[in-house]
């Protein structure tokens, strides 16, 4: 090949094709058009690799690019076909790659639960002796999916692992993507100092290697500065986007609009309402010119915010109403897109056979195997109907591991993960005698128990048993003497209320009391508590 360009004349042997496929897989992120065209050239009759495995990898390269271009149905069908071939021929690598692409596909469609399921599978199937860049990419996919599910602590660790592997592989592009996603994760988690640190690390690596950051990365840096209260730096980062001239990279209008929306927020918060309005006008013109309705919806919200800041409350109300209607229409369109993509990936019979399994997996915590917050929300809503209709009791308890940070800091995050898994098993065992009892992980070191048909007295006894079982467990082999205990707060319906939010607030309040009073204890709402 000439200067690393794929598809040049002379690519005929399996070895040359293999090198080309490696390059194309790494190229999809930085130059998707070249990757797509290069894969097409290698798949022509004259250049088709002798090894069918390589041909299937090339098809996945094209599927990856199609997903990045928004061609979700075409990408989904191609991934489905490759995965079927991989299963038939027992290719763990191709199965892993298929799940990696499915994870990214579902993230773009807004289904973070399915994205996480496929990301976990993609890492599990990948052999440890695969190329460093591929391993880094799969960890990056897992970290991004965890972040989308708001599992921020788990996401941070995977981002850090992905960054180290990318650095070892000498893949600057992948390092920048990992740092960008880490910075945005810290922004979503509300950690201003950490977001700024990751963003400035991103800037430093890009400068050291002479890489010009794209609009998406600049927006991330600006968001970090915004959260950190450094509004001047946030504005300077994005100010070039306010130029009415042509967009530098025509294919990245989405990135320009997203950056302009952040710039509007920064300028509004700085009190520069007139400048913010000019920026928003530029943003909405681009949305109209490039047919970007999904981005015009948040732009409408920003317009409502600007009207409200100027005291034009009637105008703000009218625009916000239009925003709400457009947002609902967009949600409906997104649901239809997800449905079409699922149909493309899973044909009718297979979809019917697998739909329940996928729904169940979407409601499981990937680390502990317990139910997750998504399941809890639905289950509590259903159980509270019985509470209202039949006046049957229901107790909800929040559990938090005491001083869990000490385990992670003095042992390791892997040990911390194992502690969480063992606590999960102890909780499941404790609920063996509770019909329809539920143990769930709410995130980090926080768990939740749902105890149907259990009044406050019975729940108090059971929760005290749970506390004792955790404290008495032989943790020494795992934590080398670092104690593991739990604090528990509970609330019972209908005594303490019969609404989900009331019960969770009551449990959380009592958990706080348990922590404040010395930890390793159970606190429940008193009958006359206010």
N, C-alpha and C positions, 0 to 999 in steps of 0.2 A: 504494500500500500504506500501511497505517496504522502509523506508528512502526517501519517496517522489517519488519513481520510478513508472511511470505509467504502467498500464497493469498487475500488479501483481495479483496473484490468490486472489479471494475473492471479486473482484470488480463486484458487481451484482446489487446493489440498485441504484435507480435514484440519491440519495444524494451522494453516493460514486462516481458515474459517473460524477455528476456535479462538484465535487471538482477536479476530474481528468481532466476534460475539461478545467477548469480555469488554472490549472497548465500547461497543454499542450499548451494552447494559449500563455502563458508567456514564454514557453520554446523554441519556434520555433527560437528565435534569438540566444540564447546561446548554444543550443544543438539540432539542427534541426533533426539529425538522430534519437535521442531518442524520440523527439516529433512525428516524422512520424511513428516510430514503435509502440509507445504507442497508438497513434490514431488507428492504424491498429488492435491492440489487443482488444481495446474497441469496435471496429466495427465488431468483429467476431460474429457469431450466438450465441455463449455461453455468450458473454459479451455485446452484443448490448444494449444500454440504452433503457429503456422503453419509455423515452421521445424522440420523433422524433426530437425535436428542438436540443437536445444534439447531436444526430447523425449527423445532418447537421453542427453543429459547429465542430465536429470531421472531417468531410469532408473538411471544410475550413482550419483546421490545416494542413491536408495533402496538400491542394492546396498551402498554404503559403510556405511549405517546397519545393514543386515542383518548385515554382517560384524562390526560392533562389538557387536551383540547376540548373537553366537555362532551366527547362522543361516548357517553356511558353505555348505551345499549350495545354498540359495536364492540367496545372494549370488553363488556361483560360476556358476550357470546364467545369472543376469542379466548378469554381466560377460561371459560367453562370447557371449551374443547381441549385446550392444552392440559388442563387439570385432569380431564377424563383420560387422556393419553398417558399422563404421568402415573395415574393410579394403576392403569392397565399394565404398564411396563415397570412398575415399582421404582419410579425415579423420585427419590425423596427430595432431591434438589429442585426439580421442576414443581413438585407439589408445594415446597416451601416458597418458591418464587410466585406461584399462582396465588397463594394465600397472602403474600406480601402485597401484591397488586390489588387484590380484593379489598384489603384493609384500606389502602389509599383511595380506592374507588368509593367505598362506603363513607369515608370521611368527607369526600367531596359532595356526597349526597346528604350529608348531615346525620347519618346514623352511626353515632359513636360506639354504641354497644356492639353492633355487628363488626365495625372496624376493629375494635379491641379483640373480639374473638378470633378474627382472622390473623391479626398481628401476633397474638400469643402462639397460634398454631404455626405461623411462619418461622418463628424463632425456635420452637420445639423441633421442627422437622429439619432445620439446617444443621449440617454437620459442623463440628468445631474446627475442622481442617479446611473449610472453605476460605476463599480469598478474604483478606481483612476488609476490603471495601464492601464486599457483599454482606459480611457479618455486621459491619457498622451500619449499613443501610437497613438491615432487618431490625436491629436494635433501635435505630432512629424511628422506624415505623411503629414499633411497640411503644416507644416513649411518646410519640405524637398522639397515638390512640389513647394512652393512659391520661395524657394531658386533657384531651377532649372529653374524657369521662371524669375530669376533675380529681384524678388520683395524682396530685401534684408531687408528693414525696417520692412515689414510685417512678413517676416520669423523670424527675431530676436525676435519679440514679442511672436510669437507662440513657438519658442524654449524655451524662458524663462518660459512661462506658462507650457510647457511640463516638464521642469526640476523641477519646483516647485511641480507639481502633482506627479511626479515620486519619489521625495524626501519624500513627504507626504505618499506615498504608501510603502515606504521602499524598492523600487525597484532600487538597485544600478546599475544593468545592463542597465536599461532604462535611468537612469541619465547619464551614460557614453555615451550611444548612442546619446542622445540629445546634450551633450557637444561636442562630436566629430563632429556632423553635424553642430553645431553652429560655431565651430572653422573653419571648412572647408568653411562655408558660408562667414565668415569674410575674409578668404583667397581669395575666389572668388570675393568678393566685393572690394578687394585691401586695406583692413583696417588692416595694419600690427600690430599695438599695440593691437587692439581688438582681432585679431586672436591669438596672443601670450597669451593674458590674458585668453581666453577661453581654449587654449591648456594646459596651466599650471594649470588651474582649473581642467581640465580632469586628468592630471597627479596626482594632489593632492588627488582627490577623489579615484582614483585607488589605490594609495599608502595607503591611510587611511583604505581601506577595503581589502588590500592584493590581489588586482586583477591584473593579468598580462595582459597588453594591447596586443591586436592582431596586425597584420601587418597593417591593415587598419588604426587603431588608431595611430600607430607609424608614419605612413606616413603623417597623418593629422598634428601631432605635428611638424614633420620636415618641412612640407610646411609652417606652421605658422612661425617657426623660419627663414625659407628662406625669406619669405616676410618681416619679421622684420629686415632683414639684419644680423641675428645672425647665420652665416654660420657654425661656429665651432659646435654650439649646434645642428644645423640641421644634420650635418654629424655624430656626436656622437650618435644621436637618431637612425640612420639607419645603423650604421657601422656593426652591427652583421649580417646583411643580406648579406654582402660581403663574408662571410665564404662559402667556396665551399662544406661544408658538407651537409648532408641531411636537407631538410626543416623540422622544428619541427612539423608543422601541415600539413600533406600531402594534406588535403582538401583545403588548402589556398594558393596554388601556385599563384593564381591571385594576392593576397595581397603581396606576396614576390616580384613579378615582378613589380608591381606598386611602391613599396617602393624602389626597385633598380633603377627604372627610375628617381625617385626624387633624389636619392643619386648621380646618374650620373650628374644631373643638378647642384647640390650643388658643387660637386668636380670640374666640368668644370668652374663654376663661381669663385671658389677659385684659379683657375689657375693650378690645378693638373690634367693636361690632361692625363698623363700616367695612373694615378690611375683611372680616370674616364673611360678610355678605358677598363681597366681590369674589372671594375664593369659592364660596358655595355656588355662585352663578356659573363660574368656570366648570365646576364639578358637574352640575346638572346639564350644561351644554354638552359635555363629553358623553354623559349618559344618553342623551337624546341622539347625538350624532352616531354613536357606536351601538345603539340599541342594547343598553345595559339596564333593563328594568329591575333586576335583583339589587343593583347598587343604587338605583334612584329611590328605592324605598327608604333606606337609612338616611339618604339625603333629605327626604321629606321631613323626617324627624328632626334633623338638624335645623331645617328651616323653621319648624315650630318652636324649637328652643331659642332661635334668634329673635323671632317675633315676641316670645314671652320675655326675653331679656330686655327688649325695647319697650315693654309695656303694652304691646299690641295684642291683648289677650284674646280678642275675638278672632283675629287672623290666626293666632297660634292654635286656637281650638279647631278652626276649620281645617287647617293644614294637618293637625294631629289626627282628626277624624279621617281625612283622606289617607294618611299614613297607615292608620289601623286597618282600613279596608284593603289597601294595597298589600299590607303584610299578610293578611288572611289569604288573599288570592295567591300570593307567593308561596305560602305554606302548602296550600292545596296543590299547586303546580309541583312543588318539591315532592310531595307524597306520591303524585302520579309518576314522577320521574323515578322514584325509588321502586315503585311497583313494576314499572317497565323493565328496569334493570334487573330486579329479582327474577322476573319472568325470563329475561334473556339468559341469566346465569343458571337458573334451575327450571328446566322444562316442567310442564304441568304436573305429570305424575310425581316427579322427583320433588317438586316444590310442595305438593300436598304431603308427601311422606316426610319431608324435612322441616316443614314450617314450625311444627310444635317443638322440635329439637332446637331449632335456632332461637325460638322465642324463649325457651328455658335457658339456653346458654347466655342470652342477652341479659338475663336476670341473675346471673351468678358472678360473684367476685372472682376474678381470675387467679388470685393468689391462694385464697383459703378454700374456695369452693362453696362458701356460704352464699346465701342470698345477698343481693345488693340493694342499694337505696331505691332503684327503679322498682324492684319487686315489693319492697316495703310500702312504698306509696300506694300501689294498687291493692295490696293485701289489707292494709289498714282501712282503706276506704270501704272494702267489702265487709270486713268484720264489724265496723262501726254501724253498719245498717242493722245487723243483728242486735247490737247493743241498744239501738234506738227502738227497734220493734219488739224485742223480747226481754229487754232489761237484763240481759246476761252480762256478767262482768268480763272485763278485758284489761289486762295489765301490760303496760309497755315499759321496758327498762333499758336505759342507756348505760353501757359499761365502758370504762376507759382504763387502759393500762397505766399504772402509776409509774412515773419516772421512766417511761419507755425510752426516752432519748438517751438515758444512761446505757441501755443495752446497745443501741446503735453506735454510740460514741466509744464505749470501752471494748466492745466485741467487734461487731461489724453489721452492716445492713443485711447481709445474708443471714446472720444469726437472728437479727430482728425479725426477718421474714419467717424464719422457722418458729420463733416464739409465737408470732401471730397465728401460724398454722396450728400449733399445738393448743393454743387457747381456743381456737375455733373448734377443734375436736372435743375439748372438754365441755364447751357450751352445748354442742350437739348431744353429748352423752347426758348432760344435765336435763335436757328437754325430752328424754326418751319416754317419760311417763306423762307428758303434757300433750293431749290430742291436738293435732294441728299446730303445735308450737313451732315457732320460727326463730332461728338464729341468723343474724345478718351482720355483715361488715359494712359500716357506714362510710368508711374511709380512714386512712391512717391507722391509729391504734384504737379507734372507737367502734364498738359493736352495739347491736340492738337486739333485744329479745322481745318477741310477741307471745303473750301467754293467754290464749283464748279461754274463756270460762274460768278464769282464775281471779279470785277476789284479792283484796289487798293483804289480808292475813296470810293466805296460802302463798301468795307471791312473795311476801316477806320471808317466809321460811325457805322457799325454794332459792331465792336470790342469796340468802345468807349461806346456804349450802354451796352455791356457785362460788361465792367469795372464798369460802374455806377450801374448796377443792383446788382452786387456782393457787392460793397461797401455799397449800400443802404439797403441791406437785414437786417432784424432784427435778428442779431446774439446773442443778449444779453442773451436770455434764454438758449443758448447752451454754449457760451464761457465766460459768466459773465463779459463782457466788453472788452475782448481781441478782437481787430479789425480783420476783415478778408477782405483783398483786394487782387487784382491780378495785376501782371505786365504782359504785352503782347508784344510780338515781332512778326512781320509778314513779309512775302515776297510774291510777286505775280508773277506768270508765265503768259505770256512769258517775261514780262518786266524785271524781276530780274533773269531770267534763266528758263530753261525748263527741268532741271534734278532734280530728287528727292533729291539727296545729296546737290545740290546747294540751293534749296529752304529751306531745313531743316537747313543748315548752316546759311543762311540769317536770318531765323526766330530766331535761337538761338543767333546770334550776336545782333540782335535788342532787344531781350529779355534781354540780358546782359546790353545793353545801358539803357533800361527802369529801370532795377534794380539800375544801377550806378547813374542815374539821380534822384533818390528819390523814386522809386517804385510807385505803384498804377497809372500806366500810360501806354499808348499804343505808340509803336514806330514801324514805317514801313520803309522799304528801300526807300530812296529818288531816284528819276529817274536817277540821275547822280552819285549815290553812287558807290564806288569802293570796 
